[in-house]
Amino acid sequence: MTTQKSNASLTTITIIACMFLYAMISFVTNLAAPVGKIWGEWFPEDQEETMGMLGNLANFLAYLIMGIPAGNILAKYGYKKTALAAVLCGLVGVFVQYLSGVGQASIGMFWIYILGAFISGICVCMLNTVVNPMLNLLGGGGNKGNQLNLTGGTINSLSGTLTPMLVGSILGAGVDLEQTVIADVNVLLYMAMAVFALIFVILLITPIVEPGRTNNETVYERSPWAFRHLTLGVIAIFVYVGVEVGIPATLISYLKVTGESGNFAGLDFSAASFIAGFYWLLMLVGRTIGSFAGAKISSKTMVSCVAGLAIALLLLAMVLGDSSKILLPANWAFDMVEMPIATIFIVLTGLCTSVMWGCIFNMATEGLGKYTAKASGIFMMMVVGGGLVPMVQSAIANHAGYMLSYLVPLVCVAYILCYAVWGSKNVNKDIKVD
């Protein structure tokens, strides 16, 4: 009985630690877009949109390079050591970004920032490799494992909601981005470094459960790629992360310019960032609801429903555009400003994308057994979509308009719907997984 209580307490501690790691994943990831916008203004007008997205691209490019090595590290050294290495990497990455703001802005300093964003990307790649399979295994897979990942996603969304809003609040209303430098948001970088240092110490002294741990003698008869539902799920996560990042990032740019039909004046960066934060707020709401519903509703059903709704919302945004106006708060004082009607539909997609990450991961790794750790690394590798897909959307926005660029997430969500309905079934149950 005492042993059972001890194991239960250890499991609870491990779950709480994963929740903190989930928060840091979102904080570091969502810092890339607003900080990138600050750097983008340093370049000529025809380059600022693309250059501003390079930090985000570097952050996600790390997944492509580090995904499989992270899975191998997890399989060899376990969850705790992998998490410690990831947190230390995150501390270094944020510190390098801080260094890029020391002195006058220049090409050299910009590439230092890009390096910092890349190192931070290695951190979040490794953290994702750890927390997703760990929570799924601690929950015993299935609906319970999905529920734990959705709960972690709720914490992730809370952090994601606050990050762009904090950037906007720190810079203040009416800020001129051309006169803004990364040092103006140093307080956020200080916070990130302090939290990384604290989490490192806590993880170091806290016993961590190692669920489903393999060892060096484990024999892998096949490659994880042999599982069809994993292969298709890898593609699904590639496009999903691109959707999650591209929708709010493009919204910030859209709100900063005059409405495409000339009906609206553009908002300042602070207001646009604050409004984009509502997308993440609705992701928080969606994941909170999903964390309760996840024990009763399957991942397949949940993703099928929200993907269909997301397609409808994106179509409404593209069709209506700035044909009429809506009032939304643009700061913490809740001062209301007019903006295109499309804004509300774009923001509402946050409710739909909120549950996709955990559900797709759950569907893609279900029934993999000893292949889970290596599969997690492959899965994380394709999170590079969060850097590549928004770049495609940004390029279309530059040449064809912001609303038309939402065709990119529309096509991506359509694929996710197909995966949930058809591609998520495990048709390779003949492969030995224990």
Secondary structure as GFF3:
##gff-version 3
##sequence-region A 1 434
A	DSSP	alpha_helix	2	40	.	.	.	ID=ss1
A	DSSP	alpha_helix	48	52	.	.	.	ID=ss2
A	DSSP	alpha_helix	54	100	.	.	.	ID=ss3
A	DSSP	alpha_helix	107	138	.	.	.	ID=ss4
A	DSSP	alpha_helix	142	171	.	.	.	ID=ss5
A	DSSP	three_ten_helix	177	179	.	.	.	ID=ss6
A	DSSP	three_ten_helix	182	185	.	.	.	ID=ss7
A	DSSP	alpha_helix	186	205	.	.	.	ID=ss8
A	DSSP	three_ten_helix	224	226	.	.	.	ID=ss9
A	DSSP	alpha_helix	228	256	.	.	.	ID=ss10
A	DSSP	alpha_helix	269	293	.	.	.	ID=ss11
A	DSSP	alpha_helix	299	320	.	.	.	ID=ss12
A	DSSP	beta_strand	325	329	.	.	.	ID=ss13
A	DSSP	beta_strand	336	340	.	.	.	ID=ss14
A	DSSP	alpha_helix	342	353	.	.	.	ID=ss15
A	DSSP	alpha_helix	356	365	.	.	.	ID=ss16
A	DSSP	three_ten_helix	369	371	.	.	.	ID=ss17
A	DSSP	alpha_helix	372	381	.	.	.	ID=ss18
A	DSSP	three_ten_helix	382	384	.	.	.	ID=ss19
A	DSSP	alpha_helix	385	400	.	.	.	ID=ss20
A	DSSP	alpha_helix	402	405	.	.	.	ID=ss21
A	DSSP	alpha_helix	407	418	.	.	.	ID=ss22
A	DSSP	pi_helix	419	423	.	.	.	ID=ss23
###
